Each structure stands twice: as C-alpha cells, then as structure tokens.
Amino acid sequence: MNRCFFFLATSVVMCACVSSSTSQNDYLNGDTKQQCQLPLTNNSFLSSDYRLFDVRGKVSKVDVKTFKCDSSWNGQIEHEKWRDKVYTFDKNGDVCFNSDEKVKLTRNNKKQLVKMETYIEDFHIYIPSEFVYNDLGFLDTLKESGAESYGEKTFKYDNNSDLILSYKPSVGEGSYYDETCYYKIVERDSLGNWTKRHITSVLRNDCDKDRINCQNSETNYSIEMRVITYSDDKFGKSEN
C-alpha cells in the first residue's frame, strides 16, 4: 500500500508546457516529456504556498494523478483514482479549498501554512496537520494526527531542492510501522516544474517500538503525474 503523497527558473524558454488537455495515454507513453534543461534556483517561488506545493511561476491549478506499476515503470499500469488531487490557487498564490471541504487554515507571520484542520464526517471531528519548514522555506516535517493513527513525516531534498526522500514512522491500533518513499523526477515542463516522477515506497509492518526489527516489508512502485495550469501572467514576480 503506497501512502506517499508530494524547482526552477524565471527565464522564458521556447518549450511547450503541459496543458490540461493532455490525455492519460499521452502521459503514460511519455509524449509530454520536455527537452528543456533549466537552471535551478530557490528564488522563483511567487508565494509560500507555491513553495509548499513545489510549483514555480504563477499557477492557478495543479491536477495530480497516480498510477501503480511494476519496477520497470511501464508494466501493469493502474490508475489509482482515489489518490487524485486537484489544488487551486488564488491571485495571491494561496491554496484554495472548496467551501464544502470544511478546512481551517492557520498561517505564521511569514504567510506560511503551519496548520491545516480537515473535518472528517465519519468521526465528526477536525483532524489537524502541522507543517514545519527548513531554513530555505521548504517543508521539513509534516505532523499528522488521524482518527486511528498518527505520525511525523520528514522530507529530504537534493542540492537543487528537489524532493528525493520522505520517511514516516506511524502508530495505529497499537501497531508500529513505517514507510520510506524515494522520488525521482523524470519529466519537467518549460518552467522547470516536474510533471512526472517515479516513486518507490517501502512499507514495513509489525515492527517493534523502535522500528529496528519489522516482520513484514512491501515495496510498491508508482508514477505520479501533474498537469499544471498557469495564469496569463505565468512568470509573475518572485517572492522575497
């Protein structure tokens, strides 16, 4: 079971961006691959939420889909529709939620999202998620508390600030388990935002309290796709 969830230049490059009309088959066949090699920079995020969701330029919507596959990344493709996510952003680059989602947001004095509380209908409670950032403003730790489990997911990045690893030890129903995810970007669009990446997740179950010894281990492979929709003024002005 894969539970994994989650940069570049402001210069204009003559490459076509991935559009919202791109088909699922185009994705899987690799037809959206961009040949742009862009310099990487930490200064092209237009808002703290754009940085949190790892999108550069002035983005209005991000559509995320996940496909389960084998270790060759091209066999036994299965669209896991229940993982589909759509994120929209207002003109200030703040993430938006539908009114019927019942979400409470808390921000710090840097306008960073530090707490999100989501209402769970089945339990009639709000479930909090807390965000802790590193010195560069990227997500360092995600603290999640659920109705039946809890844990803290930590994130690691390479020298280009691309996510390469996440680790989450969890406790649920008296059982200890953990999941390590490895991320590899394989396609980017003309602004350098990733549009396709491979995720290898290793889930260990039935562990001891310190998670040194675990009875079971399962490795899963998935492809994560993003269709990014930009506003007319997609380059905008970088945040300070």
C-alpha positions as CSV (number, residue, x, y, z in Angstrom):
1,M,0.0,0.0,0.0
2,N,1.6,3.2,-1.1
3,R,0.7,6.3,1.0
4,C,3.3,8.7,-0.4
5,F,1.9,11.9,-1.1
6,F,4.2,15.2,-2.5
7,F,12.1,23.7,-8.9
8,L,13.2,26.4,-11.4
9,A,13.9,29.4,-13.5
10,T,12.1,32.5,-14.3
11,S,13.7,32.9,-17.7
12,V,11.5,32.2,-20.8
13,V,12.4,29.1,-22.7
14,M,10.8,28.1,-26.0
15,C,9.3,24.8,-25.0
16,A,5.6,23.9,-24.8
17,C,4.1,23.5,-21.3
18,V,1.9,20.5,-20.4
19,S,-1.7,21.6,-20.8
20,S,-4.9,20.4,-19.1
21,S,-6.0,18.8,-22.3
22,T,-3.2,16.2,-22.2
23,S,-4.6,12.7,-22.2
24,Q,-3.8,9.9,-19.8
25,N,-2.3,7.8,-22.7
26,D,0.0,10.7,-23.6
27,Y,1.2,10.7,-20.1
28,L,1.9,7.0,-19.9
29,N,3.5,7.0,-23.4
30,G,5.9,9.7,-22.4
31,D,4.6,12.1,-25.0
32,T,4.7,15.1,-22.6
33,K,8.4,14.9,-22.0
34,Q,10.1,18.2,-22.2
35,Q,13.7,18.6,-23.6
36,C,14.4,21.9,-21.6
37,Q,17.4,21.9,-19.3
38,L,16.7,24.8,-17.0
39,P,19.0,26.3,-14.3
40,L,17.7,25.7,-10.8
41,T,17.1,28.5,-8.3
42,N,15.4,28.9,-4.9
43,N,14.2,32.4,-5.8
44,S,11.4,31.7,-8.3
45,F,8.6,30.9,-6.0
46,L,5.9,33.5,-6.0
47,S,4.3,32.6,-2.7
48,S,4.9,30.3,0.3
49,D,2.1,28.0,-0.8
50,Y,3.7,27.7,-4.3
51,R,6.9,26.6,-2.5
52,L,5.0,24.2,-0.3
53,F,3.3,22.6,-3.3
54,D,6.5,22.7,-5.3
55,V,5.3,24.9,-8.2
56,R,7.2,27.8,-9.8
57,G,5.6,30.6,-11.8
58,K,2.1,31.9,-11.4
59,V,0.0,28.7,-11.2
60,S,-3.8,28.6,-11.0
61,K,-4.4,24.8,-10.7
62,V,-2.4,21.6,-10.2
63,D,-4.1,18.3,-11.2
64,V,-2.3,15.2,-9.7
65,K,-2.8,11.6,-10.7
66,T,-1.1,8.5,-9.5
67,F,-0.6,5.2,-11.5
68,K,0.5,1.9,-9.8
69,C,3.1,-0.1,-11.9
70,D,5.8,-2.6,-11.7
71,S,9.5,-2.0,-11.1
72,S,10.1,-1.3,-14.8
73,W,7.8,1.7,-14.6
74,N,5.9,0.7,-17.7
75,G,4.1,-2.5,-16.8
76,Q,0.8,-3.3,-15.1
77,I,-0.3,0.4,-15.1
78,E,-3.3,1.0,-12.9
79,H,-4.8,4.5,-12.3
80,E,-5.4,4.8,-8.6
81,K,-8.3,7.3,-8.9
82,W,-8.8,7.5,-5.2
83,R,-5.5,9.3,-5.0
84,D,-6.4,12.0,-7.5
85,K,-5.9,15.5,-6.1
86,V,-6.7,19.0,-7.5
87,Y,-5.2,22.1,-6.0
88,T,-6.2,25.6,-7.0
89,F,-4.6,28.9,-6.1
90,D,-5.9,32.4,-5.9
91,K,-4.3,35.5,-7.4
92,N,-2.0,35.8,-4.4
93,G,-0.7,32.3,-4.8
94,D,-2.6,31.0,-1.7
95,V,-4.0,27.5,-1.9
96,C,-7.8,27.4,-2.0
97,F,-10.3,24.8,-0.9
98,N,-14.0,24.3,-1.7
99,S,-16.4,25.5,1.0
100,D,-17.8,22.1,1.4
101,E,-14.4,20.6,2.3
102,K,-14.6,22.2,5.8
103,V,-10.9,23.1,6.1
104,K,-9.4,25.5,8.7
105,L,-6.0,27.1,7.8
106,T,-3.5,28.7,10.2
107,R,-0.5,30.8,9.0
108,N,2.5,32.3,10.6
109,N,3.9,35.9,10.2
110,K,5.7,34.7,7.0
111,K,2.4,33.7,5.5
112,Q,3.5,30.1,5.6
113,L,0.8,27.5,6.2
114,V,1.6,26.0,9.6
115,K,-1.6,24.1,10.4
116,M,-4.5,22.6,8.4
117,E,-7.5,21.1,10.1
118,T,-9.8,18.9,7.9
119,Y,-13.2,17.9,9.1
120,I,-13.9,14.1,9.0
121,E,-17.6,13.5,8.6
122,D,-17.5,9.8,9.8
123,F,-16.0,10.9,13.2
124,H,-17.4,14.4,13.4
125,I,-14.0,15.9,14.3
126,Y,-11.3,18.0,12.8
127,I,-8.1,16.2,12.0
128,P,-5.0,18.5,12.2
129,S,-1.9,18.5,10.1
130,E,1.1,20.7,11.1
131,F,3.8,22.0,8.8
132,V,7.4,22.7,9.9
133,Y,9.8,24.3,7.4
134,N,13.5,24.2,7.0
135,D,15.8,27.3,6.7
136,L,15.1,27.6,2.9
137,G,11.4,27.6,3.4
138,F,10.8,24.0,2.2
139,L,8.7,21.5,4.1
140,D,10.8,19.7,6.6
141,T,8.3,17.9,8.8
142,L,4.6,17.1,8.4
143,K,2.9,16.2,11.6
144,E,-0.3,14.2,11.0
145,S,-2.9,13.1,13.5
146,G,-5.7,10.8,12.4
147,A,-8.7,9.3,14.0
148,E,-7.0,5.9,14.1
149,S,-3.2,6.6,13.6
150,Y,-0.6,9.3,13.9
151,G,3.0,10.1,12.8
152,E,5.5,12.6,11.6
153,K,6.7,12.5,8.0
154,T,10.2,14.1,7.4
155,F,11.5,15.2,4.0
156,K,14.9,15.3,2.3
157,Y,16.0,17.3,-0.7
158,D,18.9,17.3,-3.1
159,N,21.1,20.3,-3.9
160,N,18.5,21.6,-6.3
161,S,15.9,21.5,-3.6
162,D,14.0,18.6,-5.4
163,L,12.4,16.2,-3.0
164,I,14.2,12.9,-3.0
165,L,13.1,11.1,0.1
166,S,10.4,11.0,2.8
167,Y,10.1,8.9,5.9
168,K,7.1,8.4,8.1
169,P,7.1,6.2,11.2
170,S,3.4,5.7,12.4
171,V,1.4,4.1,15.2
172,G,-2.0,2.8,14.6
173,E,-4.3,0.5,16.6
174,G,-1.3,-0.5,18.8
175,S,0.8,-1.5,15.8
176,Y,4.1,0.2,14.7
177,Y,5.0,0.6,11.1
178,D,6.9,3.0,8.8
179,E,7.2,4.0,5.2
180,T,10.1,5.3,3.2
181,C,9.5,6.9,-0.2
182,Y,12.1,7.6,-2.9
183,Y,11.3,10.2,-5.5
184,K,12.9,10.6,-9.0
185,I,11.8,13.4,-11.4
186,V,11.7,12.1,-15.0
187,E,9.9,15.0,-16.8
188,R,9.6,18.7,-16.4
189,D,7.6,21.5,-18.2
190,S,9.1,24.7,-19.7
191,L,9.2,26.4,-16.3
192,G,11.0,23.5,-14.8
193,N,8.1,22.2,-12.7
194,W,8.1,18.5,-12.6
195,T,5.2,16.8,-14.5
196,K,6.2,13.2,-14.0
197,R,8.1,11.4,-11.3
198,H,8.7,7.8,-10.1
199,I,8.1,6.9,-6.5
200,T,9.4,3.8,-4.9
201,S,7.8,3.2,-1.5
202,V,8.9,0.6,1.1
203,L,6.3,-0.1,3.8
204,R,7.4,-2.1,6.9
205,N,4.7,-3.6,9.1
206,D,4.6,-5.3,12.5
207,C,7.7,-3.5,13.8
208,D,8.9,-3.2,17.4
209,K,8.6,0.1,19.1
210,D,12.0,1.4,17.9
211,R,11.3,0.0,14.4
212,I,14.6,-1.8,14.4
213,N,13.0,-5.1,13.6
214,C,9.9,-5.5,11.4
215,Q,8.2,-8.7,10.5
216,N,6.9,-7.7,7.0
217,S,8.1,-5.5,4.2
218,E,6.4,-4.5,1.0
219,T,7.8,-2.4,-1.9
220,N,5.5,-0.6,-4.3
221,Y,6.2,1.4,-7.5
222,S,4.1,4.3,-8.8
223,I,4.2,7.1,-11.3
224,E,2.9,10.5,-10.2
225,M,1.7,12.9,-12.9
226,R,0.9,16.6,-12.7
227,V,-1.0,18.8,-15.1
228,I,-0.2,22.4,-14.2
229,T,-2.4,25.3,-15.4
230,Y,-0.8,28.7,-15.4
231,S,-2.4,32.2,-15.4
232,D,-1.9,34.6,-18.3
233,D,1.0,36.2,-16.3
234,K,2.7,33.0,-15.5
235,F,6.1,34.4,-14.7
236,G,4.9,37.0,-12.2
237,K,7.3,38.4,-9.5
238,S,9.4,36.2,-7.2
239,E,8.8,36.4,-3.5
240,N,11.4,38.0,-1.3
